[in-house]
């Protein structure tokens, strides 16, 4: 089977925690994974197993932490 390229636009929270495991497994099988996520989030953080592309949002990490 040939490896492919995957673009992932995740939802933050527990959905991301489950998705992260899937992405790690896909990368181990040779797939190239690119994650597009907001620069401020609860759980989505850069990793060695995928390329992270971030986009700006109109609030800071401190503001997010106060709400959640």
Backbone bond lengths (Angstrom), bond angles and torsions (degrees), N, CA, C in turn:
res aa  C-N    CA-C-N  psi(-1)  N-CA   C-N-CA  omega(-1)  CA-C   N-CA-C  phi
1 X - - - 1.455 - - 1.526 109.13 -
2 X 1.317 115.81 139.30 1.462 121.51 -179.68 1.522 110.56 -86.32
3 X 1.313 115.28 146.61 1.465 120.34 176.51 1.518 109.11 -78.97
4 X 1.320 116.18 152.27 1.457 121.04 -178.70 1.508 111.87 -126.77
5 X 1.316 113.82 -179.22 1.462 121.33 177.03 1.521 108.03 -110.56
6 X 1.325 116.64 132.64 1.460 121.51 -178.63 1.518 110.48 -122.62
7 X 1.323 116.06 134.24 1.461 122.45 173.24 1.519 106.86 -107.52
8 X 1.324 116.71 124.50 1.458 121.87 -176.85 1.525 108.82 -119.52
9 X 1.333 116.14 127.62 1.462 122.53 174.62 1.529 105.52 -117.90
10 X 1.330 117.08 90.80 1.459 120.76 -170.68 1.526 114.40 -81.31
11 X 1.333 113.68 162.62 1.461 123.03 170.89 1.525 105.70 -100.65
12 X 1.318 117.05 133.80 1.461 120.77 -178.61 1.527 110.60 -71.31
13 X 1.308 116.12 163.49 1.455 121.11 178.68 1.515 111.32 102.07
14 X 1.320 116.07 -154.91 1.463 120.57 -176.22 1.523 112.34 -64.04
15 X 1.341 117.63 -26.90 1.464 120.06 176.91 1.528 110.33 -60.19
16 X 1.317 116.63 -40.36 1.462 120.67 179.90 1.525 111.25 -66.13
17 X 1.319 117.65 -38.96 1.459 120.60 -178.35 1.526 110.88 -60.18
18 X 1.322 117.29 -39.36 1.464 121.48 176.64 1.523 110.86 -71.36
19 X 1.321 116.88 -42.72 1.458 121.55 -178.25 1.522 111.29 -64.05
20 X 1.301 117.34 -35.88 1.466 121.74 -178.69 1.527 111.27 -57.19
21 X 1.314 117.29 -41.88 1.464 121.16 178.65 1.521 111.04 -63.27
22 X 1.318 116.81 -40.79 1.468 121.50 178.50 1.525 110.10 -63.53
23 X 1.335 117.00 -44.05 1.463 121.09 -179.85 1.524 111.17 -63.46
24 X 1.317 117.51 -40.07 1.464 120.83 177.67 1.525 110.65 -60.46
25 X 1.324 116.87 -42.31 1.464 121.06 179.47 1.530 111.14 -66.71
26 X 1.326 117.10 -41.12 1.463 120.38 178.81 1.525 111.04 -63.31
27 X 1.321 117.20 -41.52 1.458 120.79 179.03 1.527 110.30 -64.20
28 X 1.311 117.65 -38.91 1.463 121.45 178.60 1.520 111.39 -62.67
29 X 1.333 116.59 -27.44 1.462 121.25 179.24 1.529 112.24 -88.26
30 X 1.352 116.67 5.73 1.452 120.42 173.90 1.511 116.51 100.15
31 X 1.316 117.79 1.26 1.462 120.76 179.54 1.527 110.36 -77.26
32 X 1.333 115.58 147.69 1.463 121.21 174.66 1.520 107.21 -94.90
33 X 1.317 117.31 122.49 1.459 122.29 -175.54 1.527 109.46 -115.65
34 X 1.339 115.87 128.63 1.460 122.44 175.35 1.523 107.27 -119.46
35 X 1.322 116.45 125.87 1.462 122.49 179.51 1.528 108.31 -108.81
36 X 1.332 116.44 126.23 1.462 122.52 176.08 1.524 106.80 -106.34
37 X 1.338 116.39 119.18 1.463 120.21 -174.08 1.524 110.38 -146.31
38 X 1.338 116.55 159.27 1.469 119.40 176.26 1.528 110.50 -66.22
39 X 1.327 116.46 150.62 1.461 119.57 -179.54 1.524 112.38 -70.74
40 X 1.325 117.99 -13.45 1.461 123.19 175.39 1.528 107.52 -121.00
41 X 1.329 116.83 122.16 1.463 120.06 178.95 1.525 109.57 -155.60
42 X 1.320 115.49 168.34 1.463 120.50 179.89 1.523 112.10 -79.09
43 X 1.332 116.96 -46.51 1.462 120.88 -171.55 1.522 114.87 -123.82
44 X 1.303 118.73 -19.95 1.463 120.99 -173.96 1.524 109.19 -78.36
45 X 1.320 115.36 112.76 1.466 122.05 -178.26 1.529 109.22 -130.16
46 X 1.328 117.63 155.14 1.473 120.47 177.43 1.528 111.74 -59.92
47 X 1.325 114.62 155.71 1.460 121.11 -179.06 1.523 109.06 -147.60
48 X 1.307 116.69 159.33 1.462 121.15 175.44 1.524 111.55 -75.30
49 X 1.334 117.84 -14.62 1.465 120.45 -175.76 1.521 113.95 -89.61
50 X 1.332 118.29 -5.75 1.463 120.44 176.84 1.520 110.46 -151.46
51 X 1.331 114.50 160.32 1.463 121.43 175.54 1.518 107.38 -86.48
52 X 1.310 116.72 132.70 1.469 121.34 -178.09 1.521 109.56 -108.99
53 X 1.316 116.38 124.92 1.461 123.09 173.77 1.519 106.53 -116.05
54 X 1.325 116.23 123.14 1.464 120.27 -176.49 1.521 110.99 -110.39
55 X 1.326 115.18 147.46 1.459 120.46 174.84 1.530 108.60 -121.40
56 X 1.336 116.43 148.83 1.469 120.38 -176.65 1.525 112.51 -71.09
57 X 1.319 115.29 151.64 1.464 122.73 175.41 1.528 108.13 -131.96
58 X 1.342 118.16 158.94 1.470 120.49 -173.80 1.532 115.12 -84.19
59 X 1.324 118.19 27.71 1.457 120.85 177.54 1.527 109.06 -147.30
60 X 1.330 115.71 160.85 1.462 121.51 -176.93 1.528 111.24 -98.00
61 X 1.319 114.94 167.57 1.464 119.78 176.35 1.525 110.34 -62.69
62 X 1.322 117.17 -36.62 1.465 121.17 179.04 1.529 111.09 -62.68
63 X 1.327 116.80 -42.04 1.471 120.58 177.60 1.524 110.76 -64.25
64 X 1.315 116.88 -40.26 1.466 121.16 178.51 1.525 110.16 -64.21
65 X 1.316 116.75 -43.23 1.465 120.73 -179.14 1.528 112.20 -63.66
66 X 1.330 117.51 -33.92 1.469 120.80 178.31 1.525 111.60 -66.35
67 X 1.319 116.65 -36.40 1.466 121.39 -177.76 1.527 111.05 -77.85
68 X 1.328 116.71 -38.49 1.457 120.53 -176.42 1.502 110.07 -112.93
